[in-house]
Amino acid sequence: GSADEQYDVVVLGAGPGGYSAAFRAADLGLKVALIERYSSLGGVCLNVGCIPSKALLHTVAVAEEARAIVRHGISFAAPTIDLDKMRFYKEGVIEKLTSGLAAMAKMRKVTVLTGVGRFVDPHHIAVQPAEGAARTVKFGSAIIAAGSQSVKLPFLPQDQRIVDSTGALQLPFIPKKMLIVGGGIIGLEMGTVYSALGARLDVVEMLGGLMQGADRDLVKVWQKKNEKRFDRIMVDTKTVSAEAREDGIWVTFEGANAPSEPQRYDLVLQAVGRSPNGKNIDADKAGVQVSDRGFIAVDKQMRTNVPHIYAIGDIVGQPMLAHKAVHEAHVAAEAIAGQKSYFDARVIPSVAYTDPEVAWVGLTEDQAKAEGIAVEKGVFPWAASGRAIANGRDEGFTKLLFDAQTHRVLGGGIVGTHAGDLISEVALAVEMCADAVDIGKTIHPHPTLGESIGMAAEAFEGVCTDLP
Ligand code: FAD
């Protein structure tokens, strides 16, 4: 390739981390190239992650609501399901967003290089397109944003009826009986979709409960509402083997809630976590250290051990979330441009876009207990929310955790419809060191679900006698 193709910044990978870094760097006046192996920008999140899953979740949520509205006096005929149209809608959503990204790259004069990128030395990356010769580009700085892929359980056979999240998002068919291996957010979101389409679910989780990371009181509300979707919720249980037969995938379990006989499934979704792509980019040729598991360690400015090479997003560690990748991307691009940017976010919100949604941010109650942090809490049950009752969905609650001395907000959790949209106020409160009075005395519009956050703060203020 031509040796004089040179950029201030080369970004490797065009997911939320990569495109955000490229755009910010370009906005700061740097000459930028963005390398992506696929023709479509957006990475896992836009193509096979956040966005298609939410498109499908939206579709089935409307269908389920239409079914439930009979209780409110309006009834529809039984729904018919057209998987082709569902896929078409989802693909349209992706296409809108990824083509928007391509336009934004063009507008900013970011050069998109399509092909697999690998380091050649500390200042060069070779880009190998699907066809034709590789071209080598020179960089002043590089940002590694190569993301992650789903973990494959080695003992599961190769079979079309065993899929990861990417396969499940393709909606190959509606299984009568589906197994979700791994009770985390991704598995439970996909389970929500398939269950709404008519599948019976089993879930198996090695740890003691589903949706690890969230407080148990939040998860309990979700679980109560969702129990009817499941035949078996196998926590403290392992999947040990599987056999692909003509009549289905037969899976054997071991542990506290394992059935003694192998079980038959029409579709098996493996959702046991994601592993970083650090091993596939020849990082060693640039001198960048990669851990055994494929993670790349960085400092607060997202610098790797090689000072002019940065890394961001899933490849630098947990939590593997798009909004974390975007935030890190901005830090890296600004640091390269000479700004004093650091990753100093106190908290990163988590959301399970299940039905109801479960969202949490900052300190959790379980964590406070485990670490002996003295907290007080304010709780507002949605059974007392006019809006939640009017919506016919009053099963949720909103919880805020306060420092026992200063009454500053340390975290919070919400379970209920739209919890993911509501949690931002709690994140802002933590970032701004707001206390119970700040939130409780802020006038929230009535009647809204967001009001429940003000009410939770007031519930605490009401019992609290030594307000600062
Ligand atoms: P990625 O999005 O993984 O992008 C990396 C890019 O680098 C890819 O496009 C890849 O093709 C490219 N690449 C890798 N190696 C090379 C190479 N050598 N050469 C060229 N290109 C390369 N997160 C949320 O915050 N909210 C959600 O609702 C959510 N839902 C999810 C649902 C599912 C089903 C899944 C799987 C994930 C979900 N996530 C969600 C996680 C989210 O997708 C990731 O955290 C996010 O995509 C990480 O961004 P990234 O930029 O680090 O990497």
Boltz pocket constraint, residues with backbone or C-beta under 6 A from the ligand:
constraints:
  - pocket:
      binder: B
      contacts: [[A, 12], [A, 13], [A, 14], [A, 15], [A, 16], [A, 17], [A, 18], [A, 35], [A, 36], [A, 37], [A, 38], [A, 40], [A, 42], [A, 43], [A, 44], [A, 45], [A, 46], [A, 48], [A, 49], [A, 50], [A, 51], [A, 53], [A, 115], [A, 116], [A, 117], [A, 118], [A, 145], [A, 146], [A, 147], [A, 148], [A, 165], [A, 166], [A, 186], [A, 277], [A, 280], [A, 281], [A, 312], [A, 313], [A, 314], [A, 315], [A, 319], [A, 320], [A, 321], [A, 322], [A, 323], [A, 324], [A, 325], [A, 351], [A, 353]]
      max_distance: 6.0
